[in-house]
Amino acid sequence: MGFPPVEELKNLVQKPLAEGEKIPIPLCLFASLLSISVKDQCGHDDLSTLFMLGEFPFHLVAVLAVVCDPAPEGHTQYDFISFLDKNIHHILELLEPSGQMIHNSYEEPMQMIFSTFNFTVNGLCLFQGEEKGPNNMMDPWEELINKLTWTYCPAPYIFAYYCYGSRLMLMAITAPKSDEEKPGLEDIVTVDLRRRKDHIANIHHLINLLALLHLLASLVAPPTSH
């Protein structure tokens, strides 16, 4: 696999999982995850993007909890801390135990300097995120780009996410075109974690994203070698 251009990232993140990448669960659990609710439908095809029938690996029990976890009704970023931890940070921790996560304080001055969330692979911070309440109207470009110093050459991009409450936007931060310019920002995919099928889609996306993070880590020299 060569290094994919940014235009291909949406297809790569949404790429169907191979059977060996899916999570095996018994039929009774599979059936319990189906939902015919008008507001939160989740059918066989939705579940089959992430799950297959088989013996459940109990170290992944947190995945089932995430799929069934309803979004909070709050209006501030503080109301969503635990919810987003489960849907993003805990899933990454399960999928990539060797990765290191840094969840910075929401309080100033930390929030003015550092991204809310950073995930490192091979010592490189290749995935970062900002989390805001659903009514916050701050520009994600300003939030993500202004806190970033680009040190990832020759990588063409790294990854990021931005949350307005339960609405999660996965993005690529692209390399600046010159020393005088700031990095760019490209949307990849958006999910709404109020819906069960979007919980599933998000985990699916994170599984595919990790393969791309490792590809980036193989391209960029780790900090100790600079």
For each residue, the residues with C-beta under 8 A, 3 or more apart:
1: 4 215
2:
3: 156 215 219
4: 1 8 9 12 212
5: 8 156
6: 9 156 157 172 174 186
7:
8: 4 5 11 12
9: 4 6 12 13 157 172 186 188 212
10: 13 14 188 189
11: 8 14 15
12: 4 8 9 15 208 212
13: 9 10 170 188 189 205 208 209 212
14: 10 11 189 204 205 208
15: 11 12 208
16: 49
17: 21 22 49 50 204 207 208
18: 21 22
19: 22 52
20:
21: 17 18 207
22: 17 18 19 50 51 52
23: 50 51 52 56 57 60 63
24: 51 52 53 54 55 56 57
25: 29 30 51 52 53 54 56 64
26: 29 30 53 54 55 56
27: 30 31 53
28: 31 32
29: 25 26 32 33 56 64
30: 25 26 27 33 34 47 51 53
31: 27 28 34
32: 28 29
33: 29 30 42 47 51 64 67 68 196
34: 30 31 42 43 44 47
35: 40 41 42 196
36: 41
37: 40 41
38: 41
39:
40: 35 37 194 195 196
41: 35 36 37 38 197
42: 33 34 35 46 47 195 196 197 200
43: 34 46 47 197
44: 34 47 48
45: 48 49
46: 42 43 49 196 197 200 201
47: 30 33 34 42 43 44 50 51 200
48: 44 45 51 52
49: 16 17 45 46 200 201 204
50: 17 22 23 47 200 203 204
51: 22 23 24 25 30 33 47 48
52: 19 22 23 24 25 48
53: 24 25 26 27 30
54: 24 25 26
55: 24 26
56: 23 24 25 26 29 60 61
57: 23 24 60
58: 61
59: 94
60: 23 56 57 63 64 94
61: 56 58 64 65
62: 65 66 86 90 91 94
63: 23 60 66 67 91 94 203
64: 25 29 33 60 61 67 68
65: 61 62 68 69 86
66: 62 63 69 86 87 90 91 199 203
67: 33 63 64 196 199 200 203
68: 33 64 65 196
69: 65 66 83 86 87 199
70: 194
71: 80 83 165 166 193 194
72: 79 80 83
73: 79
74: 78 79 80 133 165
75: 79 133 134 135 165
76: 79 80 133
77: 80 81 106 131 132 133 136
78: 74 81 106 133
79: 72 73 74 75 76 83 133 165
80: 71 72 74 76 77 83 84 131 133 163 165 166
81: 77 78 84 85 106 131
82: 85 86
83: 69 71 72 79 80 86 87 166 193
84: 80 81 87 88 89 131 163
85: 81 82 88 89 90 103
86: 62 65 66 69 82 83 89 90 91
87: 66 69 83 84 90 91 168 193 199 202
88: 84 85 91 92 117 129 161 168 202 206
89: 84 85 86 92 93 101 103 117
90: 62 66 85 86 87 93 94
91: 62 63 66 86 87 88 94 95 202 203 206
92: 88 89 95 96 99 101 119 127 206 210
93: 89 90 96 97 99 101
94: 59 60 62 63 90 91 97
95: 91 92 206 207 210
96: 92 93 99 121 210 213
97: 93 94
98: 121
99: 92 93 96 119 120 121
100: 119 120
101: 89 92 93 117 118 119 120
102: 117 118 119 120
103: 85 89 116 117
104: 110 111 114 115 116 117 118
105: 110 111
106: 77 78 81 110 111 116 131
107: 110 111
108: 111 112
109: 112 113
110: 104 105 106 107 113 114
111: 104 105 106 107 108 114 116
112: 108 109
113: 109 110 147
114: 104 110 111 118 147
115: 104 118 128 129 130 143 144 147 148 160
116: 103 104 106 111 129 130 131
117: 88 89 101 102 103 104 128 129 130 131 161
118: 101 102 104 114 115 125 127 128 129
119: 92 99 100 101 102 125 126 127 128 213
120: 99 100 101 102 123 124 125 126
121: 96 98 99 124 126 127 213 214 216 217
122: 217 222
123: 120 222 223 224
124: 120 121 152 216 217 220 222 223
125: 118 119 120 128 158
126: 119 120 121 152 158 159 213 216 217 220
127: 92 118 119 121 158 159 160 161 209 213
128: 115 117 118 119 125 144 148 158 159 160 161
129: 88 115 116 117 118 160 161 162 163
130: 115 116 117 140 143 144 160 161 162 163
131: 77 80 81 84 106 116 117 162 163
132: 77 136 138 143 162 163 164 165
133: 74 75 76 77 78 79 80 136 164 165
134: 75 164 165 166 167
135: 75 165
136: 77 132 133 164
137:
138: 132 142 143
139: 142 143
140: 130 143 144 162 169 171 185
141: 144 145 185
142: 138 139 145 146
143: 115 130 132 138 139 140 146 147 162
144: 115 128 130 140 141 147 148 160 162 171 173 185
145: 141 142 148 173 182 183 185
146: 142 143 182
147: 113 114 115 143 144
148: 115 128 144 145 173 183
149:
150: 153 175 176 183
151:
152: 124 126 155 158 175 216 220
153: 150 175 220
154: 219 220
155: 152 158 175 216 219 220
156: 3 5 6 174 175
157: 6 9 172 173 174 175 186
158: 125 126 127 128 152 155 172 173 216
159: 126 127 128 170 171 172 173 209 212 213 216
160: 115 127 128 129 130 144 170 171 172 173 185
161: 88 117 127 128 129 130 168 169 170 171
162: 129 130 131 132 140 143 144 168 169 171
163: 80 84 129 130 131 132 166 167 168 169
164: 132 133 134 136 167
165: 71 74 75 79 80 132 133 134 135
166: 71 80 83 134 163 192 193 194
167: 134 163 164 190 191 192 193
168: 87 88 161 162 163 190 191 192 193 202
169: 140 161 162 163 187 188 189 190
170: 13 159 160 161 187 188 189 190 205 209
171: 140 144 159 160 161 162 185 186 187 188
172: 6 9 157 158 159 160 185 186 188
173: 144 145 148 157 158 159 160 183 184 185
174: 6 156 157 183 184 185 186
175: 150 152 153 155 156 157 183 184
176: 150 179 181 182 183 184
177: 181
178: 181
179: 176
180:
181: 176 177 178
182: 145 146 176
183: 145 148 150 173 174 175 176
184: 173 174 175 176
185: 140 141 144 145 160 171 172 173 174
186: 6 9 157 171 172 174
187: 169 170 171 190
188: 9 10 13 169 170 171 172
189: 10 13 14 169 170 205
190: 167 168 169 170 187
191: 167 168 195 198 201 202 205
192: 166 167 168 195 198
193: 71 83 87 166 167 168 198 199 202
194: 40 70 71 166 198
195: 40 42 191 192 198 199
196: 33 35 40 42 46 67 68 199 200
197: 41 42 43 46 200 201
198: 191 192 193 194 195 201 202
199: 66 67 69 87 193 195 196 202 203
200: 42 46 47 49 50 67 196 197 203 204
201: 46 49 191 197 198 204 205
202: 87 88 91 168 191 193 198 199 205 206
203: 50 63 66 67 91 199 200 206 207
204: 14 17 49 50 200 201 207 208
205: 13 14 170 189 191 201 202 208 209
206: 88 91 92 95 202 203 209 210
207: 17 21 95 203 204 210 211
208: 12 13 14 15 17 204 205 211 212
209: 13 127 159 170 205 206 212 213
210: 92 95 96 206 207 213 214
211: 207 208 214 215
212: 4 9 12 13 159 208 209 215 216
213: 96 119 121 126 127 159 209 210 216 217
214: 121 210 211 217 218
215: 1 3 211 212 218 219
216: 121 124 126 152 155 158 159 212 213 219 220
217: 121 122 124 126 213 214 220 222
218: 214 215
219: 3 154 155 215 216
220: 124 126 152 153 154 155 216 217
221: 225 226
222: 122 123 124 217 225
223: 123 124 226
224: 123
225: 221 222
226: 221 223
